[in-house]
Amino acid sequence: MTRYFDELETRSADQRAADLARDLPKQIARAKALSGYGGTLQSVDANAITSVEALATLPVLRKSDLGRAQAGAPPFGGLTVPAPEGFAHVFQSPGPIYEPGGTAHDWWRIGRFLNACGVGKGDIVQNCFSYHLVPAGMIFENGARAVGAAVLPAGTGQTELQARAAHDLGVTVYAGTPDYLKVILDKADEMGLSLKITKAAVGGGALFPSLRQEYADRGIACRQCYATADLGNIAYESEAAEGLIVDEGVIVEIVTPGTGDPVRPGEVGEVVVTTLNPDYPLIRFATGDLSAVMEGASPCGRTNIRIKGWMGRADQTTKIKGMFVRPEQVAALVSRHNEISRARVIASREGEMDVMTVQIEADGAEPERFAGSVAEALKLKGRIEIVAKGSLPNDGKVIEDQRSYE
């Protein structure tokens, strides 16, 4: 029998629309009062924004807008209701972009996802999301507390210690990027340690079907969510494993990339999200991710709309090993060395792991010369291939994703 997080998950369409008509004007009014919107909402009648269709008439807020606002009014760009010191945490993501964090009950709304994973009292969650600067670790810790589970704040790295702790503590749940669980499992096998992990709650990267099946073969039910540092949880998988159910605390629109115009039902477009979080009212925030709405409701009984999950980027920004690599970072790499004429980052897969290859046009140079710059500019280590000048395709791409999502 399905165990729901609350009654919001099973609302009728009429009830959900009525609740939205009540809550959305309040959120628009909060946003209007914030300096960070720079007057873009001043002419809007908040009381008239009572539906998704009405919401679609408002301007889109992009990550670049957020960065500019924060540069002018640090740290949060005048986009939060409480003052910066009123938050429990302040985080930094690549950009840099700064995000607020709260510790109130399920502030990031990950508890709903963990509940759908079957996580609750009696579970011990090995939280392998990063606790360093970025909010991922605290996002999942907050969600685990919301469902009553204990947390081992493991963070990333030190795989041998991770495997030992999972064994010694009888960890039952893994939380982290999809790939890293396999690293821990393989290390435990190598060390002769038996683990009790039967549930995995993953995010921060694509969950490839072959990897999900490998976990299933080990007796681990692995489900994924779609969350961001700015918005918290956006959508999540349930036991039905048919698309991702949109979270009850956000409104999701699918629009033509680069615009705010909704696409026709079922068409692929950019994910634009409005959060109902009263502390941080992001209105029509463009994620840069591609997805599409699925027809019908989930067989699990949850009634909100579903999306097909992550289907690529509306721009060339690509997530590799759980970290975004952006075109401007590739440009920064090129600018560091006069002998580099062009560079191209290629994302691929080997042995269920992400691989980053950096192709550099620089005649006669050795790859090792650029290793430090690659790690510093891209925030990741990768293979470096030196290619002849003029040999990279003249197609405008600086990041190429060769991974298959079928």
C-alpha angles and dihedrals in degrees: 000000000000115000109211124206092223141330092273090079094063101041119139118248090252093051093047090051091049092049090049091051087055099043105035098063089052091053093047089050090053091051093047090058093056121095092216093076088065096217095304090124099037095100092047119106100222092199090060094057098085103133143037089256091056091045089058090067092067124089122265119248112218133197089250089056089052091051093050092047091050092049089056098041111020138236104012103010096243091291100118128083097216118056114260091259089056092072126086094225142020118204136192124215128182112291083044099269120164123216132191121229133202134197099207118122109303092339091167093039095233090127089076090056095045090049088054087053089057094251118149146116112350094032125113112209119207098209107204096171114115120271092186114106094312120087101231096100094049092043091061094039089055090050093049090053089051091061095040099251125143118241134219101199093215101156118185134319133016091093096182091056089045092055092046093050092047089054098042095046097040092237111199102183133048120204119185144076115332096247100049096064089065090052090055093045092050091048091050090052090050091051093046093243123147116217131203098209109137101155132051127190108193139180142142094079144029118295102218117210094237091054093047089052092050089055091046089053087056091052096257120133105213122195131173139216134199110227138149135203091244100045108025116216115006103169138348145193122251131196088279089068091205108131126309121298113225113245118250093236097061140054115224125203127180111216139175105275113264093017138070094235115122116237124226115277111283095017120125115248145137119302112240117185135196113194123211091206103130092208096056111023104189107182119205093342111188111224097190088230125123125226142134136227116254122221121250133006130295117271088231090076098251107132107200120108120277131222127204093242129244112346101172137286129304086219129028094273106125133190113229122177088350094305128104116238111199131197091242089059090055089050090052090053092053092048092056094068127044092206093061111090098175140350135200129195117212122196116204141153131246124173093348091306132110115248124197118204120186114202112200127191102219118129116225098001127129119237092232090065090069101038095098093047092049092053093045097045099039098032089227137084117235147155115289122211122186112214132181119273111266094020100105114093115269093227102115093252122132095166122044123186110205095172119118117231096187 
